[in-house]
Structure formats: C-alpha cells, structure tokens
Amino acid sequence: MADIEPFRVVEMLTRAGELQAAGVDVVHMEAGEPDFPTLPQVVAAAKAALDAGHTSYSPAAGIPQLREALSRWYRQQHNLDVPAERIMITPGGSGALLLMSALLVNPGQGILMTDPGYPCNRHFLRLVEGRAQLVPVSAEQRFQLTASVAEQYWRDSTVGVMVASPSNPTGTALTTDEMQALLALCQARGGNLIVDEIYQDLVFGDAAASVLGMTDQAFVLNSFSKYFGMTGWRLGWMVAPEQAIPALEKLAQNLFISMSTPTQYAALAAFEPEALAVLEQRKKEYAQRRNYLLKELRAIGFGIEAEPVGAFYIYANIRGLTQLDSKDFCLQLLEEHGIAITPGADFGSHLASEHVRFAFTTSLEKLQEAVRRLREMFC
C-alpha cells in the first residue's frame, strides 16, 4: 500500500478543523463539498422510508424506482434515452469507480488518465492490481485528454481511457468533437471509454457534451453528492452497456450486497419539481461565486490558464506570486491567514508544485473575506 498516497485535501480539512477549534476564523475552500444543506424533501423522504420499514437489503443494482427515476431524469433534463436496465445504483461515486475497475481491469492492465486528475481514480485501479497510466496534460489542452495525445500514450497493456467532463480539479470540459474522437479511438483499439460525469449538471452556460448521447457502449459514472448535494448519504450510479450489467450485479452482490435502502428511497424526492427548482437556484449561486472569484484571483496575480466551465473549482498557477511549492504555499495560507485551499500535488505530479485548487463551496461573503486576506498578502 506504499504507492497509495494520502488524500491531501482531507489532511488540509483536518488541520483547518483543528485551527477552527482553537478559535481561528478559517475560510474553507479546500473541500469539493457543497455548503448547502440536504434538500428538505430528501430529509422528509428518508424519515418516511424509515417509518415505512424500508430497511431491508435492496437489489444489488438498486431499487427499481430509483433506476426508473434516473432514466426519466435523463430524458427530461438531457433529452437522452437511457433505459433503467442500464443504470446501476452504487454506494457513492466511489462505489461506481470500484465496480468499473473490478470489471474492466485485470492485473497488469491499465487505463489512461489525466495528470492532474481526481486522485482516488488511480488508487482504485491499484486495488485490483491494475495501473493508472497517467498522461500529463496542461493548459494548452484545457487540462483534458484528447484522442491524439491518448493515442501516443496507448500501450499493449492499455484497456481504456478515463476522462472527467467537467473535471476535478480544473472544471474544464470536453467538447462533443473531442469526446467523439476519444470514443472512436477506444473503439478502434478495442478498449473502453469511461467518463466521469459527476459535475455534468453543474455547468455554467451551455451543457457539457454527454457521451450517453453518442453511444450505448461507454461507462458513465455519476453521483448524488455534487449537484444533488447529498455527500454524506453515499449514493451514486453507473450507466453501463447492457451486456455488462449482469457482471456488474455479480460484483456488487459480493462487494456491497446492497446500497443503503432508506437512502435510495430518500433520493427519489430529489427529482420532484420543487426540489429541482432549488437545485437550479443553487447552481446560479455557484455561477455567481465562480465569476467573482475568477475576477478577483486574476486581479491578485493568480494565473487562471484554463477557465472552468463547470464543477466548483478554479485551478490556479501560483508562480506569479511565490516560488514556494504549492504544498508549502497552502500551509502558509492556512496557518498564517486562515485560508484553506488544496495543493496541486493532490491531483498528480505534472506541474503540481505550481498549482493550487480553490473550491467555491462557501458563501460569497466568505469568498470576499478570503479575497480581502489575499489582497493583504500580495497587493
């Protein structure tokens, strides 16, 4: 396990919590966790599920009602035809990642992934004795993996490509043409395309391209954590090719037995029109925060090399402000100024020492306070 690195954002969150307990006013911009409470409709539905006795094991693929609700939501929200039979409910997006890794990767095989990228992805592959084949990407590519670059890095042991659109930590997204080119590459090479669409519904402007509108043979990961604001409920889903569902169910039976049954019934309430209206209003607030923080960080001297179009992150270059390593820079901000952000090292090694991630998952007032402190440092 020596090659499984710590999740540094959790370490930053822990230290920030210690300082806060000691009386320090900390502005939290380190964690990718929505600051809004769980929708009251979801809380009420959870209580009703418990009162109704919905506490037994559920089917390994999830309760049929939730799979059908997601299928309807894809049709209504995205104009996509995704049959309920292709949807697997999972214990968080992490559960979907584990199922995908166990299904697609044999020992010694690998999947191409971006560096920087969500750090846990490579560790799930390690657990099944596979390898994350990291591809360094930079601002010129909007920190995304394109087909031409993926082809250069494809090896005999490569069995697929995994991308996130929009991505963590950069908030950038693939275009329709770029996604189709990756799909064509995987098909030509006999590999699989895996797309993390966890931030698909947190896009500010035109919708990001979904691979689900291009093929029924890709694997798509999603979660109730981000757009739906249900991080601690640990509920996600995967859309998979129809022929893969029996094997995924078998794996889920062995790895998880079932998801939390009350949580699944609670999630049904998130699709009610009143609930969705609240979620859309929250998205507008995220957009307002993004616009404010982008403008202010640039004015202070942070380099925003690829503007985020979704998620709730800004990936910023610090070289115009300091020669410190990003980890030391983040510690300095936290210990001396009460600002918690995440070092680039959490997301890989490529240019990690000169990048940090800001999460605008706190109120506009808190962001304004963080900007005031940053201006005192650098302006």
VEXTOR-604215 format. One record per residue (C-alpha): residue in three letters; x, y, z. Coordinates in pm, whole numbers. Layout:
residues N
   rest     east    north       up
    ala        X        Y        Z
...
This chain:
residues 379
   rest     east    north       up
    met        0        0        0
    ala      303      227       -3
    asp      208      351     -351
    ile     -135      469     -233
    glu      -86      833     -145
    pro     -281     1024      121
    phe     -582     1227       16
    arg     -426     1566       94
    val     -748     1760       83
    val     -863     1556      383
    glu     -539     1640      562
    met     -595     2010      490
    leu     -955     1980      607
    thr     -841     1813      930
    arg     -581     2080     1005
    ala     -829     2356      922
    gly    -1072     2197     1167
    glu     -806     2194     1439
    leu     -733     2561     1386
    gln    -1101     2642     1386
    ala    -1147     2454     1713
    ala     -868     2669     1856
    gly    -1059     2985     1765
    val     -912     3068     1422
    asp    -1159     3204     1165
    val    -1091     2973      869
    val    -1232     3029      521
    his    -1286     2680      381
    met    -1211     2648       10
    glu    -1036     2311       25
    ala    -1315     2053        1
    gly    -1532     1981     -301
    glu    -1840     1954      -82
    pro    -2149     2169     -138
    asp    -2210     2405      152
    phe    -2588     2388      107
    pro    -2789     2156      334
    thr    -2960     1844      205
    leu    -3289     1927       39
    pro    -3576     1917      295
    gln    -3774     1697       55
    val    -3496     1436       72
    val    -3477     1452      452
    ala    -3854     1410      479
    ala    -3847     1117      237
    ala    -3572      949      440
    lys    -3779      975      756
    ala    -4083      840      572
    ala    -3877      546      440
    leu    -3767      457      791
    asp    -4122      488      924
    ala    -4242      264      639
    gly    -3985       -1      729
    his    -3771       29      415
    thr    -3463     -101      596
    ser    -3400     -439      434
    tyr    -3144     -527      169
    ser    -3228     -389     -173
    pro    -3143     -549     -510
    ala    -2771     -526     -589
    ala    -2845     -295     -884
    gly    -3061      -69     -669
    ile    -3433      -29     -614
    pro    -3625      -26     -944
    gln    -3798      301     -855
    leu    -3467      489     -837
    arg    -3329      337    -1156
    glu    -3650      437    -1334
    ala    -3641      787    -1182
    leu    -3288      838    -1317
    ser    -3395      713    -1659
    arg    -3681      968    -1664
    trp    -3446     1241    -1543
    tyr    -3202     1176    -1827
    arg    -3491     1203    -2071
    gln    -3640     1519    -1920
    gln    -3321     1701    -1822
    his    -3087     1597    -2103
    asn    -3309     1456    -2378
    leu    -3121     1125    -2354
    asp    -3268      777    -2382
    val    -3104      578    -2101
    pro    -3302      263    -2014
    ala    -3338      193    -1643
    glu    -3194     -154    -1706
    arg    -2856        4    -1789
    ile    -2839      200    -1461
    met    -2662       55    -1156
    ile    -2710      228     -820
    thr    -2385      235     -621
    pro    -2262      342     -274
    gly    -2142      685     -387
    gly    -1945      763     -698
    ser    -1661      572     -533
    gly    -1865      254     -550
    ala    -1910      306     -923
    leu    -1534      357     -962
    leu    -1463       35     -776
    leu    -1712     -165     -985
    met    -1568      -22    -1306
    ser    -1213     -106    -1200
    ala    -1302     -462    -1096
    leu    -1494     -528    -1418
    leu    -1261     -380    -1679
    val     -907     -418    -1546
    asn     -709     -736    -1493
    pro     -375     -746    -1306
    gly     -108     -562    -1502
    gln     -352     -378    -1727
    gly     -405       -4    -1723
    ile     -633      284    -1809
    leu     -518      618    -1945
    met     -599      909    -1711
    thr     -508     1274    -1693
    asp     -243     1420    -1465
    pro     -380     1632    -1297
    gly     -696     1442    -1215
    tyr     -910     1313     -929
    pro     -655     1130     -710
    cys     -864      834     -597
    asn     -912      705     -952
    arg     -560      568     -976
    his     -586      407     -635
    phe     -899      211     -726
    leu     -702       57    -1012
    arg     -420      -27     -771
    leu     -667     -222     -556
    val     -744     -456     -847
    glu     -371     -481     -933
    gly     -411     -258    -1235
    arg     -230       64    -1315
    ala     -330      419    -1384
    gln     -138      518    -1695
    leu     -109      889    -1624
    val      -90     1131    -1914
    pro       47     1481    -1838
    val     -194     1747    -1964
    ser     -161     2123    -1950
    ala     -346     2446    -2015
    glu     -297     2414    -2392
    gln     -537     2116    -2378
    arg     -754     2276    -2107
    phe     -609     2001    -1885
    gln     -816     1744    -2079
    leu     -706     1425    -2254
    thr     -756     1440    -2630
    ala     -761     1145    -2868
    ser     -435     1243    -3041
    val     -249     1254    -2710
    ala     -416      937    -2580
    glu     -306      753    -2893
    gln       56      847    -2824
    tyr       36      701    -2472
    trp     -164      387    -2557
    arg       30       71    -2468
    asp      -21     -301    -2518
    ser     -149     -317    -2159
    thr     -396      -30    -2203
    val     -762     -134    -2187
    gly     -931      204    -2194
    val     -941      577    -2136
    met    -1098      757    -1843
    val    -1187     1126    -1859
    ala    -1390     1364    -1643
    ser    -1609     1627    -1804
    pro    -1630     1867    -1629
    ser    -1320     1772    -1439
    asn    -1181     1792    -1091
    pro     -959     1992    -1025
    thr     -988     2219    -1329
    gly    -1359     2250    -1407
    thr    -1290     2220    -1781
    ala    -1499     2002    -2012
    leu    -1453     1811    -2336
    thr    -1630     1929    -2650
    thr    -1858     1700    -2848
    asp    -1591     1655    -3116
    glu    -1325     1571    -2856
    met    -1550     1316    -2688
    gln    -1640     1154    -3018
    ala    -1271     1131    -3112
    leu    -1190      956    -2784
    leu    -1479      717    -2841
    ala    -1353      638    -3192
    leu    -1002      574    -3057
    cys    -1129      334    -2792
    gln    -1345      151    -3043
    ala    -1056      121    -3288
    arg     -825      -10    -3016
    gly    -1079     -247    -2863
    gly    -1077      -51    -2537
    asn    -1340      106    -2315
    leu    -1426      471    -2267
    ile    -1510      567    -1909
    val    -1649      914    -1844
    asp    -1689     1072    -1502
    glu    -1996     1295    -1535
    ile    -2034     1378    -1166
    tyr    -2034     1751    -1246
    gln    -2246     1717    -1562
    asp    -2529     1920    -1412
    leu    -2304     2186    -1263
    val    -2214     2357    -1591
    phe    -2240     2733    -1619
    gly    -2361     2804    -1970
    asp    -2414     2553    -2249
    ala    -2445     2192    -2131
    ala    -2132     1978    -2144
    ala    -2136     1701    -2403
    ser    -2251     1368    -2259
    val    -2111     1053    -2411
    leu    -2451      893    -2344
    gly    -2583     1077    -2648
    met    -2311      926    -2868
    thr    -2301      557    -2778
    asp    -2455      291    -2558
    gln    -2117      122    -2508
    ala    -1942      370    -2277
    phe    -1928      353    -1897
    val    -2053      667    -1722
    leu    -2005      741    -1352
    asn    -2222      981    -1157
    ser    -2325     1065     -803
    phe    -2586     1233     -587
    ser    -2308     1414     -397
    lys    -2242     1724     -606
    tyr    -2541     1860     -799
    phe    -2791     1700     -559
    gly    -2586     1799     -253
    met    -2601     1460      -81
    thr    -2234     1395        1
    gly    -2277     1212      330
    trp    -2561      997      203
    arg    -2314      798      -10
    leu    -2523      730     -317
    gly    -2414      721     -679
    trp    -2482      540    -1003
    met    -2324      400    -1315
    val    -2463      377    -1666
    ala    -2311       77    -1842
    pro    -2354     -118    -2166
    glu    -2646     -358    -2135
    gln    -2423     -665    -2172
    ala    -2209     -553    -1875
    ile    -2493     -527    -1623
    pro    -2507     -897    -1517
    ala    -2134     -897    -1435
    leu    -2164     -564    -1252
    glu    -2456     -700    -1048
    lys    -2249    -1005     -955
    leu    -1962     -784     -842
    ala    -2198     -556     -647
    gln    -2352     -858     -471
    asn    -2008     -958     -348
    leu    -1858     -615     -279
    phe    -2155     -426     -134
    ile    -2452     -668     -103
    ser    -2673     -361     -145
    met    -2682       15     -110
    ser    -2850      184      187
    thr    -3219      121      128
    pro    -3353      428      315
    thr    -3108      649      127
    gln    -3233      520     -208
    tyr    -3593      594     -116
    ala    -3489      937        9
    ala    -3317     1017     -322
    leu    -3645      973     -510
    ala    -3758     1305     -363
    ala    -3466     1488     -529
    phe    -3645     1456     -863
    glu    -3958     1638     -751
    pro    -4010     1966     -944
    glu    -3982     2179     -629
    ala    -3654     2011     -536
    leu    -3506     2052     -883
    ala    -3601     2422     -879
    val    -3398     2468     -559
    leu    -3102     2284     -712
    glu    -3110     2507    -1019
    gln    -3114     2816     -797
    arg    -2811     2681     -611
    lys    -2635     2635     -943
    lys    -2692     3003    -1017
    glu    -2527     3086     -684
    tyr    -2226     2871     -775
    ala    -2201     3061    -1104
    gln    -2207     3393     -920
    arg    -1929     3274     -688
    arg    -1725     3146     -981
    asn    -1747     3474    -1167
    tyr    -1649     3674     -860
    leu    -1356     3453     -766
    leu    -1220     3429    -1121
    lys    -1207     3807    -1150
    glu    -1053     3862     -807
    leu     -791     3587     -825
    arg     -671     3715    -1161
    ala     -650     4070    -1023
    ile     -439     3947     -731
    gly     -196     3769     -963
    phe     -302     3406     -977
    gly     -271     3252    -1321
    ile     -602     3105    -1442
    glu     -474     2926    -1750
    ala     -791     2735    -1836
    glu    -1121     2887    -1732
    pro    -1360     2644    -1562
    val    -1695     2590    -1732
    gly    -1838     2363    -1463
    ala    -1793     2197    -1123
    phe    -1699     2432     -837
    tyr    -1324     2462     -874
    ile    -1062     2703    -1003
    tyr     -718     2559    -1078
    ala     -467     2840    -1039
    asn      -97     2885    -1108
    ile       88     3049     -818
    arg      421     3127     -990
    gly      331     3491    -1037
    leu      307     3527     -660
    thr      555     3290     -495
    gln      836     3043     -553
    leu      709     2819     -274
    asp      600     2465     -352
    ser      220     2451     -368
    lys      205     2236      -53
    asp      410     2487      146
    phe      210     2773       -4
    cys     -118     2613      105
    leu       16     2553      455
    gln      130     2915      478
    leu     -212     3039      371
    leu     -381     2818      628
    glu     -150     2868      925
    glu      -88     3242      882
    his     -403     3369      711
    gly     -678     3118      783
    ile     -742     3032      417
    ala     -780     2663      335
    ile     -717     2553      -26
    thr     -574     2236     -183
    pro     -223     2191     -328
    gly     -180     2064     -683
    ala        9     1763     -550
    asp     -325     1609     -454
    phe     -409     1565     -822
    gly      -86     1423     -963
    ser      271     1531    -1026
    his      264     1722    -1357
    leu      319     2092    -1276
    ala      170     2015     -935
    ser      418     2228     -741
    glu      296     2544     -910
    his      -79     2492     -896
    val     -347     2507     -628
    arg     -721     2441     -633
    phe     -980     2681     -497
    ala    -1326     2536     -426
    phe    -1602     2796     -422
    thr    -1815     2578     -195
    thr    -1869     2852       60
    ser    -2077     3167       69
    leu    -1999     3475     -137
    glu    -1939     3664      187
    lys    -1675     3410      290
    leu    -1512     3432      -52
    gln    -1499     3808      -18
    glu    -1323     3769      316
    ala    -1070     3529      162
    val    -1003     3778     -118
    arg     -951     4056      136
    arg     -687     3846      316
    leu     -517     3751      -12
    arg     -503     4118     -112
    glu     -334     4199      219
    met      -70     3938      133
    phe        0     4020     -229
    cys     -133     4366     -316
